[in-house]
Amino acid sequence: MSSSLFHLRVATPQRILVDLDNVEVVTVPAQEGQISVLAFHTPLLTRLAPGVVSYKTEREERVLGVNQGFMEVSDNKVNILADYAILPEEADERRAQEARERAQREMDKRLEGTNFQQVEAELRKALLELKLLEYAGK
């Protein structure tokens, strides 16, 4: 590995989305704002906000969406642990629009017995998917 590269791993409880040794830079949506990390960054632990993670390797630039989670930087490694993450090729605009509309209807109804935390989580995922599609230019 070149001295200007580091290891990036992005994982959810269900799967590993990225596991690469040749990353030049990663930019994440932290609670405090966008943070970019280069090789040999000082150790850091930060909470992630919903948004788009972008990273550049020696050969390509890629993006993925994360709902929320944490990023740890240490020993020339970046670990991103998210509760939900999606790749651009997995995003479906129609499905996300329908999920957003469904969640919005449920929140507008304010029906007794509705699990608003679940509805809100579905809405956040739908909005993230739409943002990722917009960012990825699909």
CYANA upper distance limits for C-alpha pairs under 8 A (distance plus 0.5 A):
  1 MET  CA      5 LEU  CA      6.86
  1 MET  CA      6 PHE  CA      8.10
  1 MET  CA     21 ASP  CA      7.50
  1 MET  CA     22 ASN  CA      7.23
  2 SER  CA     22 ASN  CA      8.41
  3 SER  CA     39 ALA  CA      7.88
  4 SER  CA     24 GLU  CA      6.93
  4 SER  CA     38 LEU  CA      8.05
  4 SER  CA     39 ALA  CA      5.87
  5 LEU  CA     21 ASP  CA      7.73
  5 LEU  CA     22 ASN  CA      5.95
  5 LEU  CA     23 VAL  CA      5.75
  5 LEU  CA     24 GLU  CA      5.43
  5 LEU  CA     25 VAL  CA      8.46
  5 LEU  CA     38 LEU  CA      8.07
  5 LEU  CA     39 ALA  CA      5.87
  6 PHE  CA     21 ASP  CA      6.28
  6 PHE  CA     22 ASN  CA      6.52
  6 PHE  CA     23 VAL  CA      5.84
  6 PHE  CA     24 GLU  CA      7.11
  6 PHE  CA     38 LEU  CA      8.09
  6 PHE  CA     39 ALA  CA      5.81
  6 PHE  CA     40 PHE  CA      8.10
  6 PHE  CA     76 ASN  CA      5.83
  6 PHE  CA     77 LYS  CA      6.22
  6 PHE  CA     78 VAL  CA      8.06
  7 HIS  CA     19 ASP  CA      7.87
  7 HIS  CA     20 LEU  CA      6.09
  7 HIS  CA     21 ASP  CA      4.69
  7 HIS  CA     22 ASN  CA      6.95
  7 HIS  CA     23 VAL  CA      6.75
  7 HIS  CA     76 ASN  CA      7.12
  7 HIS  CA     77 LYS  CA      5.16
  7 HIS  CA     78 VAL  CA      6.62
  8 LEU  CA     18 VAL  CA      7.38
  8 LEU  CA     19 ASP  CA      6.24
  8 LEU  CA     20 LEU  CA      5.86
  8 LEU  CA     21 ASP  CA      6.99
  8 LEU  CA     23 VAL  CA      7.09
  8 LEU  CA     77 LYS  CA      6.52
  8 LEU  CA     78 VAL  CA      5.35
  8 LEU  CA     79 ASN  CA      6.56
  8 LEU  CA     80 ILE  CA      8.37
  9 ARG  CA     16 ILE  CA      7.92
  9 ARG  CA     17 LEU  CA      8.06
  9 ARG  CA     18 VAL  CA      5.64
  9 ARG  CA     19 ASP  CA      4.90
  9 ARG  CA     20 LEU  CA      7.06
  9 ARG  CA     77 LYS  CA      8.49
  9 ARG  CA     78 VAL  CA      6.81
  9 ARG  CA     79 ASN  CA      5.44
  9 ARG  CA     80 ILE  CA      6.64
 10 VAL  CA     16 ILE  CA      6.47
 10 VAL  CA     17 LEU  CA      6.01
 10 VAL  CA     18 VAL  CA      5.43
 10 VAL  CA     19 ASP  CA      7.16
 10 VAL  CA     79 ASN  CA      6.55
 10 VAL  CA     80 ILE  CA      5.15
 10 VAL  CA     81 LEU  CA      6.58
 10 VAL  CA     82 ALA  CA      8.08
 11 ALA  CA     15 ARG  CA      6.29
 11 ALA  CA     16 ILE  CA      4.74
 11 ALA  CA     17 LEU  CA      6.24
 11 ALA  CA     18 VAL  CA      7.62
 11 ALA  CA     79 ASN  CA      8.39
 11 ALA  CA     80 ILE  CA      6.75
 11 ALA  CA     81 LEU  CA      5.64
 11 ALA  CA     82 ALA  CA      6.79
 11 ALA  CA     85 ALA  CA      8.39
 12 THR  CA     16 ILE  CA      6.85
 12 THR  CA     17 LEU  CA      8.35
 12 THR  CA     81 LEU  CA      6.28
 12 THR  CA     82 ALA  CA      5.54
 12 THR  CA     83 ASP  CA      5.99
 12 THR  CA     84 TYR  CA      6.45
 12 THR  CA     85 ALA  CA      7.26
 13 PRO  CA     82 ALA  CA      8.25
 13 PRO  CA     83 ASP  CA      7.18
 17 LEU  CA     85 ALA  CA      8.43
 17 LEU  CA     87 LEU  CA      8.33
 22 ASN  CA     57 THR  CA      6.03
 22 ASN  CA     58 GLU  CA      6.88
 23 VAL  CA     55 TYR  CA      7.51
 23 VAL  CA     56 LYS  CA      6.31
 23 VAL  CA     57 THR  CA      4.76
 23 VAL  CA     58 GLU  CA      7.27
 24 GLU  CA     38 LEU  CA      6.68
 24 GLU  CA     39 ALA  CA      7.30
 24 GLU  CA     55 TYR  CA      8.03
 24 GLU  CA     56 LYS  CA      6.09
 24 GLU  CA     57 THR  CA      5.86
 24 GLU  CA     58 GLU  CA      7.32
 25 VAL  CA     36 SER  CA      7.19
 25 VAL  CA     37 VAL  CA      6.06
 25 VAL  CA     38 LEU  CA      5.39
 25 VAL  CA     39 ALA  CA      7.90
 25 VAL  CA     55 TYR  CA      6.08
 25 VAL  CA     56 LYS  CA      5.95
 25 VAL  CA     57 THR  CA      7.87
 26 VAL  CA     36 SER  CA      6.03
 26 VAL  CA     37 VAL  CA      5.87
 26 VAL  CA     38 LEU  CA      7.53
 26 VAL  CA     53 VAL  CA      7.66
 26 VAL  CA     54 SER  CA      6.19
 26 VAL  CA     55 TYR  CA      4.66
 26 VAL  CA     56 LYS  CA      7.04
 27 THR  CA     34 GLN  CA      7.09
 27 THR  CA     35 ILE  CA      5.94
 27 THR  CA     36 SER  CA      4.63
 27 THR  CA     37 VAL  CA      6.90
 27 THR  CA     53 VAL  CA      6.21
 27 THR  CA     54 SER  CA      5.77
 27 THR  CA     55 TYR  CA      6.77
 28 VAL  CA     34 GLN  CA      6.11
 28 VAL  CA     35 ILE  CA      5.89
 28 VAL  CA     36 SER  CA      6.98
 28 VAL  CA     48 LEU  CA      7.77
 28 VAL  CA     51 GLY  CA      8.30
 28 VAL  CA     52 VAL  CA      7.30
 28 VAL  CA     53 VAL  CA      5.22
 28 VAL  CA     54 SER  CA      7.27
 29 PRO  CA     33 GLY  CA      6.42
 29 PRO  CA     34 GLN  CA      5.24
 29 PRO  CA     35 ILE  CA      7.11
 29 PRO  CA     48 LEU  CA      6.22
 29 PRO  CA     49 ALA  CA      5.94
 29 PRO  CA     50 PRO  CA      7.29
 29 PRO  CA     51 GLY  CA      6.18
 29 PRO  CA     52 VAL  CA      7.06
 29 PRO  CA     53 VAL  CA      7.15
 30 ALA  CA     34 GLN  CA      6.09
 30 ALA  CA     35 ILE  CA      6.86
 30 ALA  CA     46 THR  CA      7.14
 30 ALA  CA     47 ARG  CA      6.32
 30 ALA  CA     48 LEU  CA      4.69
 30 ALA  CA     49 ALA  CA      5.75
 31 GLN  CA     46 THR  CA      8.17
 31 GLN  CA     47 ARG  CA      6.38
 31 GLN  CA     48 LEU  CA      5.96
 31 GLN  CA     49 ALA  CA      5.57
 37 VAL  CA     41 HIS  CA      6.72
 39 ALA  CA     76 ASN  CA      6.42
 40 PHE  CA     74 SER  CA      8.50
 40 PHE  CA     75 ASP  CA      7.66
 40 PHE  CA     76 ASN  CA      5.49
 41 HIS  CA     73 VAL  CA      7.62
 41 HIS  CA     74 SER  CA      8.01
 41 HIS  CA     76 ASN  CA      7.38
 42 THR  CA     73 VAL  CA      7.76
 42 THR  CA     74 SER  CA      7.51
 43 PRO  CA     72 GLU  CA      8.01
 43 PRO  CA     73 VAL  CA      5.55
 43 PRO  CA     74 SER  CA      5.17
 43 PRO  CA     75 ASP  CA      8.08
 44 LEU  CA     71 MET  CA      8.24
 44 LEU  CA     72 GLU  CA      6.19
 44 LEU  CA     73 VAL  CA      5.43
 44 LEU  CA     74 SER  CA      7.34
 45 LEU  CA     70 PHE  CA      7.59
 45 LEU  CA     71 MET  CA      6.20
 45 LEU  CA     72 GLU  CA      5.03
 45 LEU  CA     73 VAL  CA      6.91
 46 THR  CA     70 PHE  CA      6.17
 46 THR  CA     71 MET  CA      5.90
 46 THR  CA     72 GLU  CA      7.21
 47 ARG  CA     68 GLN  CA      8.11
 47 ARG  CA     69 GLY  CA      6.41
 47 ARG  CA     70 PHE  CA      4.95
 47 ARG  CA     71 MET  CA      6.92
 48 LEU  CA     68 GLN  CA      5.74
 48 LEU  CA     69 GLY  CA      5.53
 48 LEU  CA     70 PHE  CA      5.73
 48 LEU  CA     71 MET  CA      7.32
 49 ALA  CA     66 VAL  CA      8.35
 49 ALA  CA     67 ASN  CA      7.29
 49 ALA  CA     68 GLN  CA      5.60
 49 ALA  CA     69 GLY  CA      7.69
 50 PRO  CA     65 GLY  CA      8.07
 50 PRO  CA     66 VAL  CA      6.08
 50 PRO  CA     67 ASN  CA      4.66
 50 PRO  CA     68 GLN  CA      5.51
 50 PRO  CA    124 ARG  CA      8.35
 50 PRO  CA    128 LEU  CA      7.34
 51 GLY  CA     65 GLY  CA      6.16
 51 GLY  CA     66 VAL  CA      6.14
 51 GLY  CA     67 ASN  CA      6.95
 51 GLY  CA     68 GLN  CA      8.50
 51 GLY  CA    128 LEU  CA      6.76
 51 GLY  CA    131 LYS  CA      7.98
 51 GLY  CA    132 LEU  CA      8.16
 52 VAL  CA     63 VAL  CA      7.06
 52 VAL  CA     64 LEU  CA      6.21
 52 VAL  CA     65 GLY  CA      4.98
 52 VAL  CA     66 VAL  CA      6.79
 52 VAL  CA    128 LEU  CA      8.44
 52 VAL  CA    131 LYS  CA      8.16
 52 VAL  CA    132 LEU  CA      6.74
 52 VAL  CA    135 TYR  CA      8.26
 53 VAL  CA     63 VAL  CA      6.03
 53 VAL  CA     64 LEU  CA      5.87
 53 VAL  CA     65 GLY  CA      6.46
 53 VAL  CA     66 VAL  CA      7.49
 54 SER  CA     61 GLU  CA      7.73
 54 SER  CA     62 ARG  CA      6.23
 54 SER  CA     63 VAL  CA      4.80
 54 SER  CA     64 LEU  CA      7.10
 55 TYR  CA     61 GLU  CA      6.28
 55 TYR  CA     62 ARG  CA      6.02
 55 TYR  CA     63 VAL  CA      6.87
 56 LYS  CA     60 GLU  CA      6.32
 56 LYS  CA     61 GLU  CA      4.80
 56 LYS  CA     62 ARG  CA      6.89
 57 THR  CA     61 GLU  CA      6.81
 63 VAL  CA     87 LEU  CA      7.66
 63 VAL  CA     88 PRO  CA      7.66
 63 VAL  CA    132 LEU  CA      8.36
 63 VAL  CA    136 ALA  CA      7.54
 64 LEU  CA     85 ALA  CA      7.51
 64 LEU  CA     86 ILE  CA      6.27
 64 LEU  CA     87 LEU  CA      5.21
 64 LEU  CA     88 PRO  CA      6.65
 64 LEU  CA    132 LEU  CA      7.31
 65 GLY  CA     85 ALA  CA      5.85
 65 GLY  CA     86 ILE  CA      5.66
 65 GLY  CA     87 LEU  CA      6.96
 65 GLY  CA     88 PRO  CA      8.28
 65 GLY  CA    128 LEU  CA      6.95
 65 GLY  CA    129 GLU  CA      7.49
 65 GLY  CA    132 LEU  CA      6.33
 66 VAL  CA     82 ALA  CA      6.71
 66 VAL  CA     83 ASP  CA      8.23
 66 VAL  CA     84 TYR  CA      6.34
 66 VAL  CA     85 ALA  CA      4.81
 66 VAL  CA     86 ILE  CA      7.15
 66 VAL  CA    128 LEU  CA      7.92
 67 ASN  CA     82 ALA  CA      7.21
 67 ASN  CA     83 ASP  CA      7.05
 67 ASN  CA     84 TYR  CA      5.82
 67 ASN  CA     85 ALA  CA      6.70
 67 ASN  CA    124 ARG  CA      7.64
 67 ASN  CA    125 LYS  CA      7.03
 67 ASN  CA    128 LEU  CA      7.29
 68 GLN  CA     82 ALA  CA      5.99
 68 GLN  CA     83 ASP  CA      6.51
 68 GLN  CA     84 TYR  CA      7.49
 69 GLY  CA     80 ILE  CA      7.80
 69 GLY  CA     81 LEU  CA      5.99
 69 GLY  CA     82 ALA  CA      4.57
 69 GLY  CA     83 ASP  CA      6.37
 70 PHE  CA     80 ILE  CA      6.29
 70 PHE  CA     81 LEU  CA      5.82
 70 PHE  CA     82 ALA  CA      6.90
 71 MET  CA     78 VAL  CA      7.40
 71 MET  CA     79 ASN  CA      6.12
 71 MET  CA     80 ILE  CA      4.92
 71 MET  CA     81 LEU  CA      6.88
 72 GLU  CA     78 VAL  CA      6.23
 72 GLU  CA     79 ASN  CA      5.68
 72 GLU  CA     80 ILE  CA      6.99
 73 VAL  CA     77 LYS  CA      6.25
 73 VAL  CA     78 VAL  CA      5.11
 73 VAL  CA     79 ASN  CA      7.04
 74 SER  CA     78 VAL  CA      7.22
 84 TYR  CA    125 LYS  CA      8.41
 86 ILE  CA     90 GLU  CA      6.95
 86 ILE  CA     91 ALA  CA      7.42
 86 ILE  CA    129 GLU  CA      7.86
 87 LEU  CA     91 ALA  CA      7.17
 88 PRO  CA    132 LEU  CA      6.96
 88 PRO  CA    133 LEU  CA      6.80
 88 PRO  CA    136 ALA  CA      7.11
 91 ALA  CA     96 ALA  CA      8.31
 91 ALA  CA    129 GLU  CA      6.30
 91 ALA  CA    130 LEU  CA      8.27
 91 ALA  CA    132 LEU  CA      8.19
 91 ALA  CA    133 LEU  CA      7.23
 92 ASP  CA     96 ALA  CA      6.61
 92 ASP  CA    129 GLU  CA      7.93
 93 GLU  CA     97 GLN  CA      6.54
 93 GLU  CA    129 GLU  CA      7.89
 93 GLU  CA    130 LEU  CA      6.68
 93 GLU  CA    133 LEU  CA      7.71
 94 ARG  CA     98 GLU  CA      6.66
 95 ARG  CA     99 ALA  CA      6.62
 96 ALA  CA    100 ARG  CA      6.56
 96 ALA  CA    125 LYS  CA      8.48
 96 ALA  CA    126 ALA  CA      5.11
 96 ALA  CA    127 LEU  CA      7.64
 96 ALA  CA    129 GLU  CA      6.82
 96 ALA  CA    130 LEU  CA      6.90
 97 GLN  CA    101 GLU  CA      6.66
 97 GLN  CA    126 ALA  CA      7.37
 97 GLN  CA    130 LEU  CA      8.06
 98 GLU  CA    102 ARG  CA      6.53
 99 ALA  CA    103 ALA  CA      6.54
 99 ALA  CA    122 GLU  CA      7.53
 99 ALA  CA    123 LEU  CA      7.25
 99 ALA  CA    126 ALA  CA      6.43
100 ARG  CA    104 GLN  CA      6.54
100 ARG  CA    122 GLU  CA      8.03
100 ARG  CA    123 LEU  CA      5.75
100 ARG  CA    126 ALA  CA      5.98
100 ARG  CA    127 LEU  CA      7.33
101 GLU  CA    105 ARG  CA      6.64
102 ARG  CA    106 GLU  CA      6.82
103 ALA  CA    107 MET  CA      6.70
103 ALA  CA    119 VAL  CA      5.97
103 ALA  CA    120 GLU  CA      7.55
103 ALA  CA    122 GLU  CA      7.24
103 ALA  CA    123 LEU  CA      6.09
104 GLN  CA    108 ASP  CA      6.56
104 GLN  CA    123 LEU  CA      7.90
105 ARG  CA    109 LYS  CA      6.63
106 GLU  CA    110 ARG  CA      6.82
106 GLU  CA    111 LEU  CA      7.76
106 GLU  CA    114 THR  CA      8.14
106 GLU  CA    119 VAL  CA      7.70
107 MET  CA    111 LEU  CA      8.46
107 MET  CA    116 PHE  CA      7.58
107 MET  CA    119 VAL  CA      7.78
110 ARG  CA    114 THR  CA      7.57
115 ASN  CA    119 VAL  CA      6.87
116 PHE  CA    120 GLU  CA      6.34
117 GLN  CA    121 ALA  CA      6.59
118 GLN  CA    122 GLU  CA      6.71
119 VAL  CA    123 LEU  CA      6.67
120 GLU  CA    124 ARG  CA      6.67
121 ALA  CA    125 LYS  CA      6.79
122 GLU  CA    126 ALA  CA      6.70
123 LEU  CA    127 LEU  CA      6.66
124 ARG  CA    128 LEU  CA      6.55
125 LYS  CA    129 GLU  CA      6.65
126 ALA  CA    130 LEU  CA      6.83
127 LEU  CA    131 LYS  CA      6.64
128 LEU  CA    132 LEU  CA      6.56
129 GLU  CA    133 LEU  CA      6.75
130 LEU  CA    134 GLU  CA      6.76
131 LYS  CA    135 TYR  CA      6.60
132 LEU  CA    136 ALA  CA      6.44
133 LEU  CA    137 GLY  CA      6.56
133 LEU  CA    138 LYS  CA      5.78
134 GLU  CA    138 LYS  CA      6.81
